[in-house]
Amino acid sequence: MGCAGHPVIQTPALDRLAREGVLFTKAYCAFPLCAPTRQSIYTGRYPREHGQYKNLLKFNEKNKTRAEHFKRHGHYTGVIGKTHTYCT
């Protein structure tokens, strides 16, 4: 991407998004597997707190999500795509 300093590639839309939004220059995940990391994103908690250490586990409903917080405060939420949560 141009905003990351590439001398040839032109990415005007991504450059504008980076200028007007947030550009992460370093990012870390909570766990090396995707499902535990997603649970951390949804709950704001580390795997040692939410209990998911591998893929293919059903999401523990005791763990409250950010979506539930927003719903309690009058917002509508949704999720689209592959989530690896196995929620019911």
The first five atom37 places (N, CA, C, CB, O) and aatype in JSON, in Angstrom:
{
  "aatype": [12, 7, 4, 0, 7, 8, 14, 19, 9, 5, 16, 14, 0, 10, 3, 1, 10, 0, 1, 6, 7, 19, 10, 13, 16, 11, 0, 18, 4, 0, 13, 14, 10, 4, 0, 14, 16, 1, 5, 15, 9, 18, 16, 7, 1, 18, 14, 1, 6, 8, 7, 5, 18, 11, 2, 10, 10, 11, 13, 2, 6, 11, 2, 11, 16, 1, 0, 6, 8, 13, 11, 1, 8, 7, 8, 18, 16, 7, 19, 9, 7, 11, 16, 8, 16, 18, 4, 16],
  "atom_mask": [
    [1, 1, 1, 1, 1],
    [1, 1, 1, 0, 1],
    [1, 1, 1, 1, 1],
    [1, 1, 1, 1, 1],
    [1, 1, 1, 0, 1],
    [1, 1, 1, 1, 1],
    [1, 1, 1, 1, 1],
    [1, 1, 1, 1, 1],
    [1, 1, 1, 1, 1],
    [1, 1, 1, 1, 1],
    [1, 1, 1, 1, 1],
    [1, 1, 1, 1, 1],
    [1, 1, 1, 1, 1],
    [1, 1, 1, 1, 1],
    [1, 1, 1, 1, 1],
    [1, 1, 1, 1, 1],
    [1, 1, 1, 1, 1],
    [1, 1, 1, 1, 1],
    [1, 1, 1, 1, 1],
    [1, 1, 1, 1, 1],
    [1, 1, 1, 0, 1],
    [1, 1, 1, 1, 1],
    [1, 1, 1, 1, 1],
    [1, 1, 1, 1, 1],
    [1, 1, 1, 1, 1],
    [1, 1, 1, 1, 1],
    [1, 1, 1, 1, 1],
    [1, 1, 1, 1, 1],
    [1, 1, 1, 1, 1],
    [1, 1, 1, 1, 1],
    [1, 1, 1, 1, 1],
    [1, 1, 1, 1, 1],
    [1, 1, 1, 1, 1],
    [1, 1, 1, 1, 1],
    [1, 1, 1, 1, 1],
    [1, 1, 1, 1, 1],
    [1, 1, 1, 1, 1],
    [1, 1, 1, 1, 1],
    [1, 1, 1, 1, 1],
    [1, 1, 1, 1, 1],
    [1, 1, 1, 1, 1],
    [1, 1, 1, 1, 1],
    [1, 1, 1, 1, 1],
    [1, 1, 1, 0, 1],
    [1, 1, 1, 1, 1],
    [1, 1, 1, 1, 1],
    [1, 1, 1, 1, 1],
    [1, 1, 1, 1, 1],
    [1, 1, 1, 1, 1],
    [1, 1, 1, 1, 1],
    [1, 1, 1, 0, 1],
    [1, 1, 1, 1, 1],
    [1, 1, 1, 1, 1],
    [1, 1, 1, 1, 1],
    [1, 1, 1, 1, 1],
    [1, 1, 1, 1, 1],
    [1, 1, 1, 1, 1],
    [1, 1, 1, 1, 1],
    [1, 1, 1, 1, 1],
    [1, 1, 1, 1, 1],
    [1, 1, 1, 1, 1],
    [1, 1, 1, 1, 1],
    [1, 1, 1, 1, 1],
    [1, 1, 1, 1, 1],
    [1, 1, 1, 1, 1],
    [1, 1, 1, 1, 1],
    [1, 1, 1, 1, 1],
    [1, 1, 1, 1, 1],
    [1, 1, 1, 1, 1],
    [1, 1, 1, 1, 1],
    [1, 1, 1, 1, 1],
    [1, 1, 1, 1, 1],
    [1, 1, 1, 1, 1],
    [1, 1, 1, 0, 1],
    [1, 1, 1, 1, 1],
    [1, 1, 1, 1, 1],
    [1, 1, 1, 1, 1],
    [1, 1, 1, 0, 1],
    [1, 1, 1, 1, 1],
    [1, 1, 1, 1, 1],
    [1, 1, 1, 0, 1],
    [1, 1, 1, 1, 1],
    [1, 1, 1, 1, 1],
    [1, 1, 1, 1, 1],
    [1, 1, 1, 1, 1],
    [1, 1, 1, 1, 1],
    [1, 1, 1, 1, 1],
    [1, 1, 1, 1, 1]
  ],
  "atom_positions": [
    [[0.84, -1.18, 0.0], [0.0, 0.0, 0.0], [0.88, 1.24, 0.0], [-0.95, 0.0, 1.21], [1.96, 1.27, 0.6]],
    [[0.4, 2.25, -0.68], [1.13, 3.5, -0.72], [1.3, 4.11, 0.67], [0.0, 0.0, 0.0], [2.36, 4.64, 0.99]],
    [[0.25, 4.03, 1.5], [0.32, 4.62, 2.84], [1.33, 3.91, 3.74], [-1.06, 4.58, 3.49], [1.75, 4.45, 4.76]],
    [[1.73, 2.71, 3.36], [2.74, 1.98, 4.11], [4.13, 2.21, 3.55], [2.43, 0.49, 4.12], [5.11, 1.61, 4.02]],
    [[4.22, 3.08, 2.54], [5.52, 3.45, 2.02], [6.0, 2.72, 0.78], [0.0, 0.0, 0.0], [7.16, 2.85, 0.4]],
    [[5.11, 1.93, 0.13], [5.54, 1.22, -1.07], [5.81, 2.24, -2.18], [4.48, 0.18, -1.53], [4.96, 3.1, -2.43]],
    [[6.95, 2.16, -2.85], [7.32, 3.18, -3.83], [6.61, 3.07, -5.18], [8.78, 3.12, -4.06], [6.62, 4.03, -5.95]],
    [[5.99, 1.92, -5.48], [5.4, 1.73, -6.8], [3.88, 1.56, -6.74], [6.03, 0.52, -7.49], [3.15, 2.19, -7.5]],
    [[3.42, 0.73, -5.85], [1.99, 0.4, -5.79], [1.18, 1.63, -5.39], [1.73, -0.75, -4.79], [1.51, 2.33, -4.44]],
    [[0.1, 1.87, -6.14], [-0.78, 3.0, -5.87], [-2.1, 2.48, -5.32], [-1.02, 3.86, -7.15], [-2.79, 1.7, -5.97]],
    [[-2.45, 2.91, -4.13], [-3.68, 2.48, -3.47], [-4.4, 3.71, -2.91], [-3.38, 1.43, -2.33], [-4.44, 3.89, -1.69]],
    [[-4.96, 4.55, -3.77], [-5.54, 5.81, -3.29], [-6.69, 5.63, -2.3], [-6.03, 6.61, -4.46], [-6.8, 6.4, -1.35]],
    [[-7.54, 4.64, -2.51], [-8.67, 4.45, -1.59], [-8.17, 4.0, -0.22], [-9.66, 3.41, -2.16], [-8.64, 4.5, 0.81]],
    [[-7.23, 3.06, -0.2], [-6.69, 2.61, 1.08], [-5.87, 3.71, 1.75], [-5.82, 1.37, 0.88], [-5.87, 3.84, 2.98]],
    [[-5.18, 4.51, 0.95], [-4.42, 5.63, 1.5], [-5.35, 6.64, 2.17], [-3.59, 6.32, 0.39], [-5.06, 7.14, 3.25]],
    [[-6.46, 6.92, 1.52], [-7.44, 7.85, 2.1], [-8.03, 7.28, 3.38], [-8.56, 8.17, 1.09], [-8.19, 7.99, 4.37]],
    [[-8.36, 5.98, 3.35], [-8.9, 5.33, 4.54], [-7.89, 5.41, 5.7], [-9.25, 3.85, 4.23], [-8.27, 5.67, 6.85]],
    [[-6.63, 5.2, 5.39], [-5.59, 5.28, 6.42], [-5.45, 6.7, 6.95], [-4.25, 4.8, 5.86], [-5.24, 6.91, 8.14]],
    [[-5.58, 7.68, 6.07], [-5.48, 9.09, 6.48], [-6.64, 9.51, 7.35], [-5.42, 10.0, 5.25], [-6.46, 10.21, 8.35]],
    [[-7.84, 9.06, 6.99], [-9.05, 9.5, 7.68], [-9.46, 8.58, 8.82], [-10.18, 9.61, 6.7], [-10.3, 8.95, 9.64]],
    [[-8.87, 7.39, 8.89], [-9.25, 6.44, 9.93], [-8.05, 6.07, 10.78], [0.0, 0.0, 0.0], [-7.4, 6.93, 11.37]],
    [[-7.79, 4.79, 10.83], [-6.7, 4.29, 11.66], [-5.81, 3.41, 10.8], [-7.24, 3.49, 12.88], [-6.3, 2.59, 10.02]],
    [[-4.52, 3.58, 10.93], [-3.55, 2.74, 10.25], [-2.74, 2.01, 11.3], [-2.64, 3.58, 9.3], [-1.99, 2.64, 12.05]],
    [[-2.87, 0.71, 11.34], [-2.11, -0.09, 12.29], [-0.76, -0.43, 11.68], [-2.89, -1.38, 12.68], [-0.69, -1.04, 10.61]],
    [[0.3, -0.04, 12.34], [1.63, -0.39, 11.86], [2.16, -1.63, 12.56], [2.58, 0.77, 12.07], [3.11, -2.25, 12.09]],
    [[1.56, -1.98, 13.67], [1.88, -3.22, 14.38], [0.57, -3.79, 14.91], [2.92, -2.97, 15.55], [-0.25, -3.04, 15.43]],
    [[0.38, -5.08, 14.78], [-0.83, -5.71, 15.28], [-0.47, -7.06, 15.89], [-1.89, -5.87, 14.16], [0.44, -7.75, 15.41]],
    [[-1.16, -7.43, 16.91], [-0.9, -8.69, 17.6], [-2.22, -9.42, 17.78], [-0.21, -8.45, 18.96], [-3.26, -8.79, 17.96]],
    [[-2.18, -10.73, 17.73], [-3.39, -11.5, 17.99], [-3.27, -12.14, 19.37], [-3.61, -12.59, 16.89], [-2.18, -12.3, 19.91]],
    [[-4.41, -12.51, 19.92], [-4.45, -13.05, 21.27], [-3.99, -14.5, 21.34], [-5.85, -12.95, 21.82], [-3.59, -14.98, 22.41]],
    [[-4.04, -15.2, 20.22], [-3.74, -16.63, 20.23], [-3.36, -17.05, 18.81], [-4.97, -17.47, 20.76], [-3.81, -16.4, 17.86]],
    [[-2.56, -18.09, 18.61], [-2.16, -18.46, 17.25], [-3.24, -19.17, 16.42], [-0.96, -19.34, 17.33], [-3.0, -19.44, 15.25]],
    [[-4.38, -19.47, 16.99], [-5.48, -20.07, 16.23], [-6.59, -19.05, 16.05], [-6.02, -21.34, 16.94], [-6.75, -18.14, 16.87]],
    [[-7.37, -19.2, 14.97], [-8.36, -18.17, 14.63], [-9.54, -18.11, 15.58], [-8.85, -18.41, 13.25], [-9.95, -17.01, 15.96]],
    [[-10.11, -19.24, 16.0], [-11.32, -19.19, 16.83], [-11.05, -18.55, 18.2], [-11.87, -20.59, 17.02], [-11.83, -17.7, 18.62]],
    [[-9.99, -18.93, 18.9], [-9.73, -18.24, 20.17], [-9.47, -16.74, 19.99], [-8.55, -18.88, 20.86], [-9.87, -15.94, 20.84]],
    [[-8.81, -16.37, 18.91], [-8.57, -14.95, 18.65], [-9.88, -14.24, 18.39], [-7.61, -14.76, 17.46], [-10.09, -13.13, 18.89]],
    [[-10.77, -14.85, 17.62], [-12.09, -14.23, 17.37], [-12.86, -14.07, 18.67], [-12.91, -15.08, 16.37], [-13.5, -13.04, 18.88]],
    [[-12.8, -15.07, 19.54], [-13.5, -14.94, 20.81], [-12.94, -13.77, 21.61], [-13.39, -16.24, 21.63], [-13.68, -13.06, 22.3]],
    [[-11.63, -13.57, 21.52], [-11.02, -12.43, 22.21], [-11.52, -11.11, 21.62], [-9.48, -12.5, 22.12], [-11.77, -10.16, 22.36]],
    [[-11.67, -11.06, 20.31], [-12.2, -9.85, 19.68], [-13.64, -9.62, 20.12], [-12.11, -9.96, 18.14], [-14.01, -8.49, 20.44]],
    [[-14.46, -10.66, 20.13], [-15.88, -10.53, 20.48], [-16.09, -10.18, 21.95], [-16.61, -11.82, 20.16], [-17.01, -9.44, 22.29]],
    [[-15.22, -10.71, 22.82], [-15.44, -10.54, 24.26], [-14.54, -9.48, 24.9], [-15.22, -11.84, 24.96], [-14.85, -8.97, 25.97]],
    [[-13.43, -9.15, 24.24], [-12.48, -8.24, 24.85], [-11.65, -8.92, 25.93], [0.0, 0.0, 0.0], [-11.05, -8.25, 26.77]],
    [[-11.63, -10.25, 25.92], [-10.93, -11.01, 26.95], [-9.9, -11.93, 26.32], [-11.92, -11.82, 27.8], [-10.05, -12.35, 25.17]],
    [[-8.85, -12.23, 27.07], [-7.83, -13.16, 26.6], [-8.36, -14.59, 26.67], [-6.54, -13.02, 27.44], [-9.29, -14.87, 27.43]],
    [[-7.78, -15.53, 25.87], [-8.22, -16.92, 25.92], [-8.2, -17.52, 27.33], [-7.35, -17.75, 25.02], [-9.07, -18.32, 27.66]],
    [[-7.23, -17.16, 28.14], [-7.2, -17.7, 29.51], [-8.42, -17.25, 30.31], [-5.91, -17.28, 30.23], [-8.76, -17.88, 31.31]],
    [[-9.06, -16.17, 29.88], [-10.26, -15.68, 30.57], [-11.54, -16.24, 29.96], [-10.3, -14.16, 30.53], [-12.48, -16.56, 30.69]],
    [[-11.61, -16.35, 28.62], [-12.84, -16.86, 28.0], [-12.84, -18.37, 27.8], [-13.07, -16.18, 26.68], [-13.89, -18.96, 27.55]],
    [[-11.67, -19.01, 27.91], [-11.61, -20.47, 27.94], [-11.5, -21.2, 26.61], [0.0, 0.0, 0.0], [-11.5, -22.43, 26.61]],
    [[-11.42, -20.51, 25.51], [-11.32, -21.2, 24.22], [-9.86, -21.25, 23.79], [-12.19, -20.49, 23.13], [-9.23, -20.21, 23.58]],
    [[-9.33, -22.46, 23.68], [-7.93, -22.65, 23.31], [-7.75, -23.4, 22.0], [-7.21, -23.38, 24.41], [-6.62, -23.61, 21.57]],
    [[-8.83, -23.8, 21.37], [-8.72, -24.5, 20.09], [-9.94, -24.18, 19.24], [-8.57, -26.03, 20.3], [-10.93, -23.65, 19.73]],
    [[-9.85, -24.51, 17.97], [-10.98, -24.32, 17.07], [-12.01, -25.41, 17.32], [-10.51, -24.34, 15.58], [-11.74, -26.41, 17.99]],
    [[-13.19, -25.22, 16.78], [-14.29, -26.2, 16.84], [-14.88, -26.37, 18.23], [-13.81, -27.52, 16.36], [-15.41, -27.44, 18.53]],
    [[-14.81, -25.36, 19.07], [-15.5, -25.4, 20.35], [-16.73, -24.5, 20.29], [-14.56, -24.96, 21.51], [-16.71, -23.47, 19.62]],
    [[-17.78, -24.9, 20.98], [-18.96, -24.05, 21.05], [-18.63, -22.86, 21.96], [-20.2, -24.84, 21.57], [-18.0, -23.03, 23.0]],
    [[-19.07, -21.7, 21.56], [-18.83, -20.49, 22.34], [-19.51, -20.6, 23.7], [-19.32, -19.24, 21.58], [-20.7, -20.91, 23.77]],
    [[-18.77, -20.36, 24.75], [-19.32, -20.4, 26.1], [-20.19, -19.17, 26.31], [-18.19, -20.48, 27.17], [-19.69, -18.04, 26.33]],
    [[-21.48, -19.38, 26.47], [-22.41, -18.27, 26.56], [-22.29, -17.47, 27.85], [-23.81, -18.77, 26.42], [-22.93, -16.42, 27.99]],
    [[-21.5, -17.94, 28.8], [-21.23, -17.15, 30.01], [-20.39, -15.92, 29.67], [-20.5, -18.01, 31.07], [-20.39, -14.93, 30.4]],
    [[-19.66, -16.01, 28.56], [-18.83, -14.89, 28.12], [-19.69, -13.87, 27.4], [-17.68, -15.37, 27.21], [-20.23, -14.15, 26.33]],
    [[-19.82, -12.71, 27.96], [-20.6, -11.65, 27.34], [-19.78, -10.99, 26.24], [-21.05, -10.6, 28.39], [-18.57, -10.8, 26.38]],
    [[-20.45, -10.66, 25.15], [-19.75, -10.08, 24.0], [-19.98, -8.58, 23.91], [-20.21, -10.76, 22.71], [-20.86, -8.02, 24.57]],
    [[-19.17, -7.95, 23.08], [-19.36, -6.52, 22.83], [-20.71, -6.28, 22.18], [-18.23, -5.97, 21.93], [-21.35, -5.26, 22.43]],
    [[-21.15, -7.21, 21.34], [-22.45, -7.06, 20.69], [-23.58, -7.01, 21.72], [-22.69, -8.22, 19.7], [-24.52, -6.24, 21.57]],
    [[-23.48, -7.84, 22.75], [-24.51, -7.81, 23.8], [-24.51, -6.47, 24.54], [-24.28, -8.96, 24.8], [-25.56, -5.95, 24.9]],
    [[-23.33, -5.93, 24.75], [-23.22, -4.62, 25.39], [-23.94, -3.57, 24.54], [-21.74, -4.22, 25.6], [-24.73, -2.78, 25.06]],
    [[-23.65, -3.56, 23.24], [-24.29, -2.58, 22.37], [-25.79, -2.79, 22.29], [-23.68, -2.64, 20.96], [-26.55, -1.82, 22.26]],
    [[-26.24, -4.03, 22.27], [-27.68, -4.33, 22.23], [-28.38, -3.79, 23.47], [-27.91, -5.86, 22.11], [-29.46, -3.21, 23.38]],
    [[-27.76, -3.98, 24.64], [-28.34, -3.45, 25.89], [-28.47, -1.94, 25.87], [-27.48, -3.88, 27.08], [-29.28, -1.37, 26.59]],
    [[-27.67, -1.3, 25.05], [-27.7, 0.16, 24.96], [-28.44, 0.65, 23.72], [-26.29, 0.7, 24.98], [-28.23, 1.79, 23.27]],
    [[-29.3, -0.21, 23.15], [-30.2, 0.21, 22.08], [-29.69, 0.11, 20.66], [0.0, 0.0, 0.0], [-30.33, 0.63, 19.75]],
    [[-28.56, -0.55, 20.45], [-28.02, -0.68, 19.09], [-28.36, -2.05, 18.51], [-26.5, -0.46, 19.09], [-28.54, -3.02, 19.25]],
    [[-28.45, -2.12, 17.2], [-28.61, -3.38, 16.5], [-27.23, -3.88, 16.08], [-29.55, -3.22, 15.27], [-26.4, -3.09, 15.63]],
    [[-27.0, -5.17, 16.21], [-25.71, -5.73, 15.81], [-25.93, -6.95, 14.93], [-24.87, -6.11, 17.05], [-27.03, -7.5, 14.89]],
    [[-24.9, -7.36, 14.24], [-24.98, -8.54, 13.41], [-23.58, -9.01, 13.07], [0.0, 0.0, 0.0], [-22.61, -8.28, 13.24]],
    [[-23.5, -10.23, 12.6], [-22.21, -10.76, 12.17], [-22.43, -11.49, 10.86], [-21.6, -11.71, 13.26], [-23.43, -12.19, 10.67]],
    [[-21.5, -11.31, 9.96], [-21.59, -11.94, 8.65], [-20.26, -12.63, 8.38], [-21.93, -10.9, 7.53], [-19.2, -12.06, 8.62]],
    [[-20.32, -13.84, 7.88], [-19.1, -14.53, 7.49], [-18.73, -15.65, 8.43], [0.0, 0.0, 0.0], [-19.5, -16.03, 9.32]],
    [[-17.57, -16.15, 8.22], [-17.06, -17.28, 9.0], [-16.6, -16.79, 10.37], [-15.9, -17.99, 8.25], [-15.68, -15.98, 10.46]],
    [[-17.22, -17.26, 11.42], [-16.88, -16.77, 12.75], [-16.24, -17.81, 13.65], [-18.1, -16.24, 13.41], [-15.61, -17.44, 14.64]],
    [[-16.39, -19.07, 13.34], [-15.86, -20.16, 14.2], [-16.38, -20.09, 15.63], [-14.35, -20.11, 14.22], [-15.68, -20.49, 16.56]],
    [[-17.59, -19.59, 15.81], [-18.08, -19.49, 17.18], [-19.04, -20.61, 17.54], [-18.76, -18.17, 17.38], [-19.15, -20.97, 18.72]],
    [[-19.72, -21.16, 16.57], [-20.69, -22.22, 16.82], [-21.73, -21.78, 17.84], [-19.99, -23.48, 17.29], [-22.12, -22.55, 18.71]],
    [[-22.16, -20.53, 17.71], [-23.21, -20.0, 18.59], [-24.54, -20.6, 18.16], [-23.26, -18.45, 18.54], [-24.71, -20.99, 17.01]],
    [[-25.46, -20.67, 19.08], [-26.79, -21.15, 18.75], [-27.74, -19.99, 18.63], [-27.29, -22.14, 19.79], [-28.93, -20.19, 18.35]]
  ]
}
